Amino acid sequence: MAVSDSFAPFERPRGWVTTQTVDEVIANVRHGALPRTCYTIVMALISLAMLPIWLAALWLAFIVAWEIALRPHLENRLALPAARRSQAEGFGWLAAINVIGATAYTIYPVMIWRSGEAMGMVLATAWICGSANHLFVYFSANRALLLSCVIPLAALSLSAPLMTTGLSLESAISISSLGALMLAAGMFGFDRRALLTKLARDAEARASAEQANAAKSQFLSTMSHELRSPLNAVIGYAELIEEEAEAGPIAEDATKIRTSARQLLGVIDLILDLSKLETGAIVLRRERGLGSAILQQLSEAALPLAAAGNNRLTVSEAGALGEAEIDHMRLHQCLMQLVSNAAKFTRDGEIRISARREQLGTIDRLIFSVSDTGAGISAEDQARIFEPFVQGERAPTRRADGAGLGLALVRRLARLMGGDVSCESSPGQGSTFNLWIDAAPAR
């Protein structure tokens, strides 16, 4: 847990590395009291093969009393009151308390080692290794606290081989092995701390990014609503001028105003829909209907778009589309965006719309293809045209008009409807956009 500004008044003497308060460290240690006690009971039972039962019972009784009563009592009477005055003083008392605990936890495995039995040495080694890992996990955030536990552990553990076999090759190998295990535990503890620090920073950065993205979406949604009202008024007045002027330069200017205002309104609608998708405000409204009705509605709405560039429009249905439960409005919106995109880059050519139904296992899909004979899209542009505010270079000398939002909206809506959209194209050979969605059979 990173130290926040609220902890700034606490003292941090030089040489102390802490990212937690005394209260937090104590809470963490108490949280692990039950697992430590259970582990101690298991080790004590196994040690009965090497040591007398009275010694195991005496040590176990002290450890249980230490975890349940003695440690909490000392922390409440000494460490916590000192921490109210100064965090450094609180950690000093906490370190002194843990010297007692570390010594008590280590002295018994040393006695097991001194039994001289192979099983006892293995058991003591496992205990020392586990204790070292435990200490570095809990106390690596504070150097003084860590040393107060590691020094008794290291001193008692490394002296056990000397007390058993004296100065010998066997004791040297044992000391080296125990030391290596404790160093490995230290590396594990510090690596864990570094990883947790990185994860905390990544989580903080992600939270900040999500907050900024939500604020951006809220801003776009608010501004889009604010712009729609004056634009609708502009369009209304332009239509009124067209009707009154009937013909002539004034009527032509009014037509240009109306057309430009509608284009801007279309961009605002796209921005509004994208912001709703990002905030999860768009909910699909599935309705039962015939797939062929979508094509019929699309052919009527797309004809003016195709005719604007002197293009032929063909609509075909490869097999019966049947009934489906789909959001007709959102599907129509996606297909109209694809047709508009095709018409924008095709002149004196052809735009083809086709649809078919396929079954993949238990899933039915409606697949729509919108093809054109326009300029085509390069492979580089195909990889990014579905990103917001990105346009492909369809023409060799200029970029296309538009904000680059239509295809981004199509992809997000298609995925919301359980499908996706893809592009197949080559420069100079036209393009084909394939849109598919899940079509739950109508009940």
C-alpha positions as CSV (number, residue, x, y, z in Angstrom):
1,M,0.0,0.0,0.0
2,A,1.5,3.3,-1.1
3,V,2.1,6.0,1.5
4,S,-0.5,8.7,0.9
5,D,-0.1,12.4,1.6
6,S,-2.2,11.9,4.8
7,F,0.8,10.2,6.4
8,A,3.2,13.2,5.7
9,P,3.2,14.4,9.3
10,F,4.7,11.0,10.4
11,E,8.4,11.0,11.0
12,R,10.6,8.9,8.7
13,P,14.2,8.7,10.0
14,R,16.9,8.2,7.5
15,G,17.7,4.5,6.8
16,W,14.1,3.5,7.4
17,V,12.2,2.3,4.4
18,T,8.5,2.1,5.1
19,T,5.4,2.1,2.9
20,Q,3.0,1.1,5.7
21,T,2.0,2.5,9.1
22,V,2.4,0.7,12.4
23,D,-1.3,0.0,12.5
24,E,-1.3,-1.5,9.1
25,V,1.7,-3.8,9.8
26,I,0.1,-5.0,13.1
27,A,-3.2,-5.7,11.3
28,N,-1.4,-7.7,8.6
29,V,0.6,-9.8,11.2
30,R,-2.6,-10.5,13.2
31,H,-4.4,-11.6,10.1
32,G,-1.8,-14.4,9.6
33,A,-1.9,-15.5,13.2
34,L,-4.2,-18.5,12.7
35,P,-2.2,-20.0,9.7
36,R,1.1,-19.6,11.7
37,T,-0.4,-21.3,14.7
38,C,-1.8,-24.2,12.6
39,Y,1.6,-24.6,10.9
40,T,3.3,-24.6,14.3
41,I,1.0,-27.4,15.6
42,V,1.8,-29.6,12.6
43,M,5.5,-29.1,13.0
44,A,5.3,-29.8,16.7
45,L,3.5,-33.1,16.0
46,I,6.1,-34.2,13.5
47,S,8.9,-33.2,15.8
48,L,7.7,-35.8,18.4
49,A,9.8,-38.4,16.4
50,M,12.9,-36.5,17.5
51,L,12.1,-34.7,20.8
52,P,10.2,-35.6,24.0
53,I,6.6,-34.7,24.1
54,W,6.9,-32.4,27.1
55,L,9.4,-30.1,25.2
56,A,7.1,-30.0,22.2
57,A,4.0,-29.2,24.4
58,L,5.9,-26.5,26.3
59,W,7.1,-24.8,23.1
60,L,3.7,-25.1,21.4
61,A,1.9,-23.6,24.5
62,F,4.2,-20.6,24.4
63,I,3.7,-20.0,20.7
64,V,-0.1,-20.2,21.0
65,A,-0.1,-17.9,24.0
66,W,2.2,-15.5,22.1
67,E,0.0,-15.3,19.0
68,I,-3.3,-15.1,20.9
69,A,-2.4,-12.9,23.9
70,L,1.2,-11.9,24.5
71,R,2.0,-10.3,21.2
72,P,-1.4,-8.4,20.9
73,H,-1.0,-7.2,24.5
74,L,2.5,-5.8,23.9
75,E,1.5,-4.2,20.7
76,N,-1.5,-2.5,22.3
77,R,0.4,-1.3,25.3
78,L,3.7,-0.3,23.7
79,A,3.8,-0.1,19.9
80,L,0.4,1.5,19.1
81,P,0.6,4.3,21.7
82,A,4.1,5.1,20.6
83,A,3.0,5.2,17.0
84,R,0.4,7.9,17.9
85,R,3.4,10.1,18.9
86,S,5.7,9.1,16.1
87,Q,5.7,6.3,13.5
88,A,9.5,5.9,14.0
89,E,9.0,5.3,17.7
90,G,6.1,2.9,17.1
91,F,8.2,0.8,14.6
92,G,11.0,0.8,17.2
93,W,8.8,-0.8,19.8
94,L,7.4,-3.2,17.2
95,A,10.9,-4.3,16.3
96,A,11.7,-5.0,19.9
97,I,8.5,-7.1,20.3
98,N,9.3,-9.1,17.2
99,V,12.8,-9.9,18.4
100,I,11.0,-12.0,21.1
101,G,8.8,-13.7,18.6
102,A,11.5,-14.5,16.1
103,T,13.7,-16.0,18.8
104,A,10.8,-18.1,20.2
105,Y,9.9,-19.4,16.7
106,T,13.5,-20.3,15.8
107,I,14.8,-21.8,19.0
108,Y,12.7,-25.0,18.7
109,P,13.9,-25.9,15.1
110,V,17.4,-25.4,16.4
111,M,16.8,-28.0,19.1
112,I,15.3,-30.3,16.4
113,W,18.5,-29.9,14.4
114,R,20.7,-30.7,17.4
115,S,19.0,-34.0,17.7
116,G,21.4,-35.1,15.0
117,E,18.8,-37.2,13.1
118,A,18.5,-36.7,9.4
119,M,14.7,-36.3,9.6
120,G,15.2,-33.6,12.2
121,M,17.6,-31.7,10.1
122,V,15.2,-31.8,7.1
123,L,12.3,-30.6,9.3
124,A,14.4,-27.8,10.8
125,T,15.5,-26.7,7.4
126,A,12.0,-26.6,6.1
127,W,10.9,-24.6,9.2
128,I,13.8,-22.1,8.8
129,C,13.1,-21.7,5.1
130,G,9.4,-21.1,5.7
131,S,10.1,-18.6,8.5
132,A,12.5,-16.6,6.3
133,N,10.0,-16.4,3.5
134,H,7.3,-15.3,6.0
135,L,9.5,-12.6,7.5
136,F,10.4,-11.1,4.1
137,V,6.8,-11.1,2.9
138,Y,5.5,-9.3,6.0
139,F,8.4,-7.0,7.0
140,S,10.3,-6.2,3.9
141,A,8.6,-2.8,3.8
142,N,10.5,-1.7,7.0
143,R,14.2,-2.2,7.3
144,A,14.5,-2.0,11.1
145,L,11.5,-4.3,11.6
146,L,12.9,-6.8,9.1
147,L,16.3,-6.9,10.8
148,S,14.8,-7.4,14.2
149,C,13.4,-10.7,12.9
150,V,16.1,-11.8,10.5
151,I,19.0,-11.4,12.9
152,P,17.7,-13.8,15.5
153,L,16.6,-16.2,12.8
154,A,20.0,-16.1,11.1
155,A,22.1,-16.2,14.3
156,L,20.3,-19.2,15.8
157,S,19.9,-21.1,12.5
158,L,23.4,-20.8,11.4
159,S,24.8,-21.7,14.8
160,A,22.8,-25.0,14.9
161,P,25.3,-26.9,12.7
162,L,28.2,-25.7,14.8
163,M,26.5,-26.7,18.0
164,T,25.8,-30.2,16.5
165,T,29.0,-31.2,14.7
166,G,31.4,-28.4,15.6
167,L,33.9,-27.0,13.1
168,S,33.7,-29.5,10.2
169,L,33.1,-29.8,6.5
170,E,29.6,-31.0,7.3
171,S,28.7,-28.0,9.4
172,A,30.2,-25.6,6.8
173,I,28.0,-27.2,4.1
174,S,25.0,-27.0,6.3
175,I,25.6,-23.3,7.2
176,S,26.1,-22.5,3.5
177,S,22.9,-24.3,2.6
178,L,20.9,-22.5,5.3
179,G,22.4,-19.2,4.4
180,A,21.5,-19.7,0.7
181,L,17.9,-20.5,1.6
182,M,17.6,-17.3,3.7
183,L,19.1,-15.3,0.9
184,A,16.7,-16.8,-1.6
185,A,13.8,-15.9,0.8
186,G,15.1,-12.3,0.8
187,M,15.2,-12.2,-2.9
188,F,11.7,-13.5,-3.1
189,G,10.5,-10.9,-0.5
190,F,12.0,-8.0,-2.3
191,D,10.9,-9.2,-5.7
192,R,7.4,-9.5,-4.3
193,R,7.5,-6.0,-3.0
194,A,8.7,-4.6,-6.3
195,L,6.0,-6.5,-8.1
196,L,3.3,-5.2,-5.8
197,T,4.6,-1.7,-6.1
198,K,4.4,-1.9,-9.9
199,L,0.9,-3.4,-9.7
200,A,-0.3,-0.7,-7.4
201,R,1.1,2.0,-9.8
202,D,-0.5,0.3,-12.8
203,A,-3.8,0.1,-10.9
204,E,-3.6,3.7,-10.0
205,A,-2.8,4.7,-13.6
206,R,-5.6,2.6,-14.9
207,A,-8.1,4.1,-12.4
208,S,-7.0,7.6,-13.4
209,A,-7.3,6.7,-17.1
210,E,-10.8,5.2,-16.6
211,Q,-11.9,8.3,-14.6
212,A,-10.6,10.6,-17.4
213,N,-12.3,8.5,-20.0
214,A,-15.6,8.6,-18.2
215,A,-15.3,12.4,-17.8
216,K,-14.5,12.7,-21.5
217,S,-17.6,10.5,-22.4
218,Q,-19.8,12.6,-20.1
219,F,-18.5,15.8,-21.7
220,L,-19.1,14.5,-25.2
221,S,-22.6,13.4,-24.3
222,T,-23.4,16.7,-22.7
223,M,-22.0,18.8,-25.5
224,S,-23.7,16.7,-28.1
225,H,-27.0,17.3,-26.6
226,E,-26.3,21.0,-26.3
227,L,-25.3,21.2,-30.0
228,R,-28.3,19.3,-31.4
229,S,-30.9,21.9,-30.5
230,P,-29.3,24.9,-32.3
231,L,-28.5,22.6,-35.3
232,N,-32.1,21.5,-35.6
233,A,-33.1,25.1,-35.5
234,V,-30.6,25.9,-38.3
235,I,-31.9,23.0,-40.4
236,G,-35.5,24.1,-39.8
237,Y,-34.9,27.7,-40.9
238,A,-32.9,26.5,-43.9
239,E,-35.9,24.3,-45.0
240,L,-38.2,27.2,-44.5
241,I,-36.1,29.5,-46.6
242,E,-36.0,26.9,-49.4
243,E,-39.7,26.7,-49.4
244,E,-40.2,30.4,-49.5
245,A,-37.5,31.2,-52.0
246,E,-38.6,28.3,-54.3
247,A,-35.6,28.8,-56.7
248,G,-32.7,31.0,-57.2
249,P,-29.4,31.8,-55.4
250,I,-31.1,32.1,-52.0
251,A,-32.7,28.7,-52.2
252,E,-29.4,27.2,-53.3
253,D,-27.6,28.8,-50.4
254,A,-30.3,27.5,-48.0
255,T,-29.8,24.0,-49.4
256,K,-26.1,24.2,-48.8
257,I,-26.7,25.4,-45.2
258,R,-29.2,22.5,-44.6
259,T,-26.9,19.9,-46.1
260,S,-23.9,21.1,-44.1
261,A,-26.0,21.3,-40.9
262,R,-27.3,17.7,-41.4
263,Q,-23.7,16.5,-42.0
264,L,-22.6,18.1,-38.7
265,L,-25.7,16.7,-36.9
266,G,-24.7,13.2,-38.2
267,V,-21.2,13.6,-36.8
268,I,-22.7,14.7,-33.4
269,D,-25.0,11.7,-33.4
270,L,-22.0,9.5,-34.0
271,I,-20.1,11.1,-31.1
272,L,-23.1,10.7,-28.9
273,D,-23.5,7.0,-29.7
274,L,-19.8,6.3,-29.2
275,S,-19.9,8.0,-25.8
276,K,-23.0,6.0,-24.9
277,L,-21.2,2.8,-25.9
278,E,-18.2,3.7,-23.7
279,T,-20.4,4.3,-20.7
280,G,-22.6,1.3,-21.3
281,A,-25.7,3.5,-21.8
282,I,-26.8,1.7,-25.0
283,V,-29.1,-1.2,-24.4
284,L,-30.1,-3.5,-27.2
285,R,-33.8,-3.7,-28.0
286,R,-34.3,-7.1,-29.6
287,E,-37.5,-7.6,-31.5
288,R,-38.9,-10.4,-33.5
289,G,-38.9,-9.8,-37.3
290,L,-38.0,-11.1,-40.7
291,G,-34.5,-10.6,-41.9
292,S,-35.7,-9.8,-45.4
293,A,-37.5,-6.7,-43.9
294,I,-34.1,-5.3,-43.0
295,L,-33.0,-5.6,-46.7
296,Q,-36.2,-4.1,-48.0
297,Q,-35.8,-1.1,-45.6
298,L,-32.1,-0.8,-46.4
299,S,-32.6,-0.8,-50.2
300,E,-35.0,2.1,-50.0
301,A,-32.9,4.2,-47.6
302,A,-29.6,3.5,-49.4
303,L,-30.8,4.3,-52.9
304,P,-30.3,8.1,-52.6
305,L,-26.8,7.6,-51.2
306,A,-25.8,5.4,-54.2
307,A,-27.5,7.8,-56.7
308,A,-25.5,10.8,-55.4
309,G,-22.4,9.3,-56.9
310,N,-24.1,7.9,-60.0
311,N,-23.7,4.4,-58.7
312,R,-25.9,1.4,-59.3
313,L,-27.4,-0.3,-56.2
314,T,-28.1,-4.0,-56.1
315,V,-29.6,-5.9,-53.1
316,S,-29.7,-9.7,-52.9
317,E,-30.6,-12.3,-50.4
318,A,-28.7,-15.6,-50.6
319,G,-31.3,-18.0,-49.2
320,A,-34.1,-17.2,-46.8
321,L,-33.0,-15.1,-43.9
322,G,-35.9,-16.3,-41.8
323,E,-37.1,-14.8,-38.5
324,A,-34.7,-13.5,-35.9
325,E,-34.7,-11.5,-32.6
326,I,-32.4,-8.6,-33.3
327,D,-32.2,-4.8,-32.7
328,H,-33.5,-3.7,-36.0
329,M,-32.7,0.0,-35.4
330,R,-29.0,-0.6,-34.5
331,L,-28.5,-3.1,-37.3
332,H,-30.0,-0.7,-39.8
333,Q,-27.7,2.0,-38.4
334,C,-24.6,-0.2,-39.0
335,L,-25.6,-1.1,-42.5
336,M,-26.4,2.5,-43.5
337,Q,-22.9,3.5,-42.2
338,L,-21.3,0.8,-44.4
339,V,-23.4,1.9,-47.4
340,S,-22.6,5.6,-46.8
341,N,-18.9,4.7,-46.5
342,A,-19.1,2.8,-49.8
343,A,-20.9,5.6,-51.6
344,K,-18.4,8.2,-50.4
345,F,-15.5,6.5,-52.2
346,T,-17.3,5.2,-55.3
347,R,-18.2,7.2,-58.4
348,D,-19.9,5.8,-61.5
349,G,-19.7,2.3,-60.2
350,E,-21.7,-0.3,-58.3
351,I,-22.6,-0.9,-54.7
352,R,-23.8,-4.4,-53.8
353,I,-25.6,-5.4,-50.7
354,S,-26.1,-9.1,-49.9
355,A,-27.3,-11.1,-46.9
356,R,-27.3,-14.7,-45.8
357,R,-28.0,-16.8,-42.8
358,E,-25.5,-19.3,-41.4
359,Q,-25.6,-21.7,-38.5
360,L,-22.4,-22.4,-36.5
361,G,-23.2,-25.1,-34.0
362,T,-26.1,-23.8,-31.9
363,I,-25.6,-20.2,-33.0
364,D,-27.4,-18.6,-35.9
365,R,-25.8,-15.7,-37.6
366,L,-27.0,-13.1,-40.1
367,I,-24.2,-12.0,-42.4
368,F,-24.4,-8.9,-44.5
369,S,-21.9,-7.9,-47.1
370,V,-21.5,-4.4,-48.6
371,S,-19.3,-4.2,-51.6
372,D,-18.2,-1.4,-53.9
373,T,-16.1,-0.8,-57.0
374,G,-14.3,2.2,-55.5
375,A,-10.7,3.1,-54.9
376,G,-10.1,0.3,-52.4
377,I,-8.1,0.3,-49.1
378,S,-4.5,-0.6,-48.5
379,A,-3.6,-3.4,-46.1
380,E,-2.0,-0.8,-43.8
381,D,-5.2,1.2,-43.6
382,Q,-7.4,-1.9,-43.1
383,A,-5.7,-2.5,-39.8
384,R,-6.7,0.8,-38.4
385,I,-9.9,2.1,-40.1
386,F,-12.1,0.7,-37.3
387,E,-10.4,3.0,-34.7
388,P,-12.1,6.3,-33.8
389,F,-11.0,9.4,-35.7
390,V,-9.0,7.4,-38.2
391,Q,-9.5,7.6,-42.0
392,G,-8.0,5.5,-44.7
393,E,-6.4,7.0,-47.8
394,R,-8.9,5.9,-50.4
395,A,-7.9,8.6,-52.9
396,P,-4.3,9.1,-54.0
397,T,-4.4,12.9,-53.6
398,R,-6.7,13.7,-50.7
399,R,-8.2,12.3,-47.5
400,A,-11.9,11.6,-47.4
401,D,-14.4,13.9,-45.8
402,G,-15.7,12.9,-42.4
403,A,-14.6,12.5,-38.8
404,G,-13.5,8.8,-39.1
405,L,-16.2,7.7,-36.6
406,G,-18.6,5.7,-38.7
407,L,-16.6,2.4,-38.9
408,A,-15.6,2.7,-35.2
409,L,-19.3,2.9,-34.3
410,V,-20.2,-0.1,-36.6
411,R,-17.6,-2.3,-35.0
412,R,-18.7,-1.5,-31.4
413,L,-22.3,-2.0,-32.2
414,A,-21.6,-5.2,-34.0
415,R,-19.7,-6.6,-31.1
416,L,-22.5,-5.4,-28.8
417,M,-24.9,-7.5,-30.9
418,G,-22.7,-10.6,-30.6
419,G,-20.8,-10.2,-33.9
420,D,-18.2,-8.1,-35.6
421,V,-17.2,-6.4,-38.9
422,S,-14.3,-7.1,-41.2
423,C,-12.9,-5.6,-44.4
424,E,-11.5,-7.2,-47.6
425,S,-10.0,-4.8,-50.1
426,S,-7.2,-4.1,-52.5
427,P,-6.2,-0.6,-53.8
428,G,-8.0,0.0,-57.1
429,Q,-10.2,-3.1,-56.8
430,G,-13.0,-2.0,-54.5
431,S,-13.8,-3.1,-51.0
432,T,-16.1,-5.5,-49.2
433,F,-17.3,-5.1,-45.6
434,N,-18.7,-8.1,-43.9
435,L,-21.0,-7.5,-40.9
436,W,-22.3,-10.5,-38.9
437,I,-24.5,-10.6,-35.8
438,D,-26.0,-13.3,-33.7
439,A,-29.7,-13.9,-34.7
440,A,-31.4,-15.7,-31.8
441,P,-34.3,-17.7,-33.4
442,A,-37.6,-16.1,-32.7
443,R,-39.7,-18.0,-30.1
